[in-house]
Amino acid sequence: MTIKINNKMIKQIKTIFSKIQRKLILKSIILKQRISIFLRKEKKNRQYSMKLGVAYNLFDGEELLEYSIKSIRKNVDFICIIWQKISNHGEKCNDGVEELLDRLVSEGLVDKLYLYEPNIVNTSGENASHNETKKRNIGLDLCKENGCNYYMTIDTDEFYTDEQFKFMKKEMLTGDYGTGYCQHRQYYYDSIYQLKYPEKEYVATIEKITPNTKYVYNVPCVVSVDPTRKTNNVTENNLPYRIFSRKECEMHHMSFIRKDIKKKLWNHSSKRFFTENHVNKVVKYYKNWKYPQKCMWAGGKLLEVVEIPRKFEIYKVD
């Protein structure tokens, strides 16, 4: 049986093949687009994965250091400690600090130690603050040298909950922010005693490392922050910033939990505001304090304290 193909059939066959061809071309374009999107995402993930370095600033308060490190260690890639045998005001550190630091390195809690020799000052808070700014830049450089692309400066009495720290890291990375800021809560005598009314100041948290990121003393800032803890990421590098609410992330500041509270006050960068009689008065009050008395803060002001559930294994240090 012979099939006669007329012009109409030829036209129909051409139409069918044309449709098939267009579908194949369309599928090919979609596949190429998907591959391109996947490769871009992979490149972005490689480029923007966070390797976070943390540098501790240490002279005193070493009794809190190990606990602070353990509260963040699993969320951090590199930890260094910039420490001093002599304070900015010429006082010697406590016995046993070097042995403690060597143990933390041997146990893998700390990756690098750097002994800083300060410019000794007497009463000039600005000169003492320049020492602090210099130490934070040394920590930044060490983290950069060890492959970190994000950095955080921290003191021994600063703590974060695991959940909030992870949230902060994720937000800084996915939002591609240059600087993070959060508020903090102050603790007194023991980690179950907290100031009833939290301070309004902020602390700078994670900083993105660019080729010219550096700490600049008292550079302008969008929120109230310690002048030694400000980088140029926002003002000079024009990077976006992220201000975290207390529910999102806050720093728990064990600022008045010390084995030697006098050593803290007498070697603080704000020492110029304290007389020896004033410091002795604050120390005496601290040693004799009992809850629910008001606490005496560094400036001598009496503040209300509330008792809270223990979030960190930090206790009154005798």
C-alpha positions as CSV (number, residue, x, y, z in Angstrom):
1,M,0.0,0.0,0.0
2,T,1.4,3.3,-1.1
3,I,1.0,6.4,1.1
4,K,0.8,9.6,-0.8
5,I,2.3,12.5,1.0
6,N,0.7,15.8,0.0
7,N,1.7,19.3,0.8
8,K,-0.6,19.4,3.7
9,M,1.0,16.4,5.4
10,I,4.5,17.8,4.8
11,K,3.4,21.1,6.5
12,Q,2.0,19.2,9.5
13,I,5.3,17.1,9.8
14,K,7.4,20.3,9.7
15,T,5.1,21.9,12.3
16,I,5.6,18.9,14.6
17,F,9.4,18.9,14.2
18,S,9.5,22.6,14.8
19,K,7.6,22.3,18.0
20,I,9.9,19.5,19.2
21,Q,12.9,21.6,18.2
22,R,11.6,24.6,20.1
23,K,10.9,22.4,23.2
24,L,14.5,21.0,23.1
25,I,16.0,24.5,22.7
26,L,13.9,25.8,25.6
27,K,14.9,22.8,27.8
28,S,18.5,23.4,26.9
29,I,18.2,27.1,27.8
30,I,16.5,26.3,31.2
31,L,19.2,23.6,31.9
32,K,22.0,26.1,31.2
33,Q,20.4,28.7,33.4
34,R,20.0,26.2,36.2
35,I,23.6,25.2,35.9
36,S,24.7,28.8,35.8
37,I,22.6,29.7,38.9
38,F,24.0,26.6,40.7
39,L,27.6,27.6,39.8
40,R,27.0,31.2,41.0
41,K,25.6,30.0,44.3
42,E,28.5,27.6,44.8
43,K,31.0,30.4,44.0
44,K,29.2,32.8,46.4
45,N,29.1,30.1,49.1
46,R,32.9,29.6,48.7
47,Q,33.5,33.3,48.6
48,Y,31.3,34.2,51.6
49,S,31.7,31.2,53.9
50,M,32.7,32.5,57.3
51,K,36.0,31.7,58.9
52,L,35.7,33.6,62.2
53,G,38.7,34.6,64.2
54,V,38.5,35.9,67.8
55,A,41.1,37.8,69.7
56,Y,41.0,38.1,73.5
57,N,42.4,41.1,75.2
58,L,43.9,40.0,78.5
59,F,45.6,41.6,81.5
60,D,43.5,40.6,84.5
61,G,40.3,38.6,84.9
62,E,42.0,35.4,83.8
63,E,39.8,33.4,86.1
64,L,36.9,33.9,83.6
65,L,39.0,33.3,80.5
66,E,38.6,29.6,80.0
67,Y,34.8,29.7,80.6
68,S,34.4,32.6,78.1
69,I,36.4,30.6,75.5
70,K,34.3,27.5,76.0
71,S,31.1,29.4,75.5
72,I,32.1,30.2,71.9
73,R,34.8,27.8,70.9
74,K,32.7,25.4,68.8
75,N,31.4,28.4,66.8
76,V,34.8,29.9,66.2
77,D,37.6,28.8,63.8
78,F,40.6,30.6,65.3
79,I,41.3,32.0,68.8
80,C,44.3,34.1,69.8
81,I,45.1,36.0,73.1
82,I,46.8,39.3,73.2
83,W,48.1,39.4,76.8
84,Q,50.2,41.6,79.0
85,K,52.6,40.8,81.9
86,I,52.5,44.5,82.8
87,S,49.3,46.6,82.7
88,N,49.0,49.9,80.9
89,H,49.7,51.6,84.3
90,G,52.7,49.5,85.1
91,E,51.2,46.9,87.5
92,K,52.3,43.2,87.2
93,C,49.9,40.5,86.2
94,N,48.9,37.8,88.7
95,D,51.0,34.7,89.2
96,G,50.1,31.7,87.1
97,V,48.7,33.6,84.1
98,E,51.4,32.3,81.7
99,E,50.9,28.7,82.9
100,L,47.2,29.0,82.4
101,L,47.6,30.3,78.8
102,D,50.1,27.5,78.0
103,R,47.6,24.9,79.2
104,L,44.8,26.4,77.1
105,V,47.0,26.2,74.0
106,S,48.0,22.6,74.8
107,E,44.3,21.6,75.2
108,G,43.4,23.2,71.9
109,L,41.2,25.9,73.3
110,V,43.6,28.6,72.1
111,D,45.5,28.7,68.8
112,K,48.0,31.6,69.3
113,L,49.5,33.7,72.1
114,Y,50.9,37.2,71.6
115,L,52.7,39.0,74.5
116,Y,52.1,42.7,74.2
117,E,54.4,45.2,75.9
118,P,52.4,48.4,76.5
119,N,53.4,52.0,76.6
120,I,53.2,52.7,80.4
121,V,50.9,55.6,81.3
122,N,50.0,57.3,84.5
123,T,46.6,58.9,84.5
124,S,46.0,59.6,80.8
125,G,43.0,57.5,79.8
126,E,43.5,58.4,76.1
127,N,47.0,56.9,76.1
128,A,45.7,53.8,77.9
129,S,43.0,53.5,75.2
130,H,45.6,53.7,72.5
131,N,47.2,50.6,74.0
132,E,43.8,48.9,73.8
133,T,43.3,49.9,70.2
134,K,46.7,48.7,69.2
135,K,46.1,45.3,70.8
136,R,42.8,44.9,69.0
137,N,44.6,45.6,65.7
138,I,47.3,43.0,66.5
139,G,44.5,40.5,67.1
140,L,42.9,41.5,63.8
141,D,46.2,41.0,61.9
142,L,46.8,37.6,63.5
143,C,43.4,36.4,62.5
144,K,43.9,37.7,59.0
145,E,47.3,35.9,58.8
146,N,45.5,32.7,59.7
147,G,43.0,32.8,56.9
148,C,40.0,34.4,58.7
149,N,37.7,36.6,56.7
150,Y,35.7,37.7,59.8
151,Y,37.0,38.9,63.2
152,M,35.8,39.7,66.7
153,T,37.6,41.3,69.6
154,I,36.5,40.2,73.1
155,D,37.4,40.6,76.7
156,T,37.6,37.8,79.3
157,D,34.4,38.7,81.0
158,E,32.2,38.6,77.9
159,F,29.8,35.7,77.2
160,Y,27.2,34.8,74.6
161,T,24.6,32.0,74.6
162,D,25.2,29.4,71.9
163,E,21.8,30.0,70.2
164,Q,22.3,33.7,69.9
165,F,25.9,33.5,68.8
166,K,25.0,31.1,66.0
167,F,22.1,33.5,64.9
168,M,24.5,36.4,64.9
169,K,27.0,34.6,62.7
170,K,24.3,33.5,60.2
171,E,22.9,37.0,60.0
172,M,26.3,38.7,59.4
173,L,27.1,36.2,56.7
174,T,23.8,36.1,54.8
175,G,23.3,39.8,55.0
176,D,26.9,40.5,54.0
177,Y,27.3,43.0,56.8
178,G,30.6,44.7,57.6
179,T,30.0,45.3,61.3
180,G,27.6,44.0,63.9
181,Y,26.4,45.7,67.1
182,C,24.5,44.3,70.1
183,Q,23.7,45.6,73.6
184,H,24.9,43.9,76.8
185,R,23.7,43.0,80.3
186,Q,25.8,43.7,83.3
187,Y,26.4,41.2,86.1
188,Y,27.5,41.7,89.7
189,Y,29.2,39.4,92.2
190,D,27.9,36.2,90.6
191,S,26.3,35.2,87.3
192,I,22.9,34.9,88.9
193,Y,22.8,38.6,89.9
194,Q,22.1,41.1,87.1
195,L,21.5,44.8,87.0
196,K,17.8,45.4,87.0
197,Y,18.0,48.1,84.3
198,P,20.4,47.2,81.5
199,E,22.7,49.9,80.1
200,K,21.9,51.4,76.7
201,E,25.4,51.1,75.3
202,Y,26.4,48.7,72.6
203,V,29.4,46.5,71.9
204,A,30.8,45.9,68.4
205,T,30.7,42.2,67.6
206,I,31.7,40.5,64.3
207,E,33.6,42.6,61.8
208,K,34.1,41.6,58.1
209,I,37.8,41.7,57.2
210,T,38.6,43.8,54.1
211,P,42.2,44.6,52.9
212,N,42.1,47.8,54.9
213,T,39.9,47.0,57.9
214,K,41.5,48.4,61.1
215,Y,40.5,49.7,64.5
216,V,40.5,53.5,64.7
217,Y,40.3,55.1,68.1
218,N,37.0,56.9,68.7
219,V,36.0,56.9,65.0
220,P,32.3,58.1,64.6
221,C,29.8,55.3,65.1
222,V,26.0,54.9,64.6
223,V,25.6,53.7,68.2
224,S,27.4,54.2,71.5
225,V,30.4,51.9,71.6
226,D,33.7,51.7,73.5
227,P,36.0,54.0,71.5
228,T,38.8,51.3,71.4
229,R,36.4,48.8,69.7
230,K,35.5,50.7,66.5
231,T,36.7,49.7,63.0
232,N,36.6,51.8,59.9
233,N,34.3,49.3,58.1
234,V,31.3,51.6,58.3
235,T,32.8,55.1,58.1
236,E,35.6,54.5,55.5
237,N,34.8,51.2,53.8
238,N,31.1,52.1,53.5
239,L,30.0,48.6,54.5
240,P,26.4,48.0,55.8
241,Y,26.0,47.3,59.5
242,R,23.6,45.2,61.6
243,I,22.1,46.3,64.9
244,F,20.8,43.3,66.9
245,S,17.9,43.5,69.2
246,R,18.2,42.0,72.7
247,K,16.0,39.1,71.7
248,E,18.3,38.4,68.7
249,C,21.6,38.7,70.4
250,E,23.1,40.3,73.5
251,M,26.4,40.1,75.3
252,H,26.4,38.9,78.9
253,H,29.0,41.1,80.7
254,M,30.5,39.6,83.9
255,S,32.0,42.9,84.5
256,F,31.8,42.8,88.3
257,I,32.7,39.2,88.9
258,R,36.3,39.2,89.8
259,K,38.8,37.5,92.1
260,D,40.5,40.9,92.5
261,I,38.0,43.7,91.8
262,K,40.5,46.3,92.8
263,K,43.0,45.2,90.1
264,K,40.3,45.6,87.5
265,L,39.4,49.1,88.6
266,W,43.0,50.3,89.2
267,N,44.2,49.2,85.8
268,H,41.1,50.2,83.7
269,S,41.5,52.7,80.9
270,S,39.2,55.0,82.8
271,K,41.4,55.0,85.9
272,R,41.8,58.8,85.6
273,F,38.3,59.1,87.0
274,F,39.0,57.1,90.2
275,T,40.9,58.1,93.3
276,E,42.4,55.5,95.5
277,N,39.9,56.3,98.2
278,H,37.1,55.9,95.7
279,V,38.4,52.5,94.5
280,N,38.8,51.3,98.1
281,K,35.2,52.3,98.9
282,V,33.9,50.3,95.9
283,V,36.1,47.3,96.8
284,K,35.0,47.3,100.4
285,Y,31.3,47.5,99.4
286,Y,31.8,44.6,96.9
287,K,33.4,42.3,99.5
288,N,30.6,42.9,102.0
289,W,27.7,42.9,99.5
290,K,24.7,40.6,100.1
291,Y,21.7,40.1,97.8
292,P,19.2,41.9,97.7
293,Q,21.2,45.0,98.5
294,K,21.8,47.5,95.8
295,C,25.2,47.1,94.2
296,M,27.9,49.8,93.9
297,W,29.1,50.4,90.4
298,A,32.5,51.6,89.4
299,G,31.5,55.3,89.6
300,G,30.1,54.8,93.1
301,K,26.4,54.8,92.1
302,L,24.1,52.4,93.8
303,L,22.1,50.3,91.4
304,E,19.3,47.7,91.8
305,V,20.0,44.0,91.2
306,V,17.7,41.1,90.4
307,E,18.3,37.4,90.7
308,I,18.0,35.3,87.5
309,P,18.4,31.6,86.6
310,R,22.0,30.7,86.0
311,K,22.9,30.7,82.3
312,F,26.6,30.3,82.6
313,E,28.8,28.2,84.9
314,I,30.3,31.3,86.4
315,Y,30.3,31.7,90.2
316,K,31.5,34.1,92.8
317,V,35.3,33.8,92.7
318,D,37.0,33.7,96.1
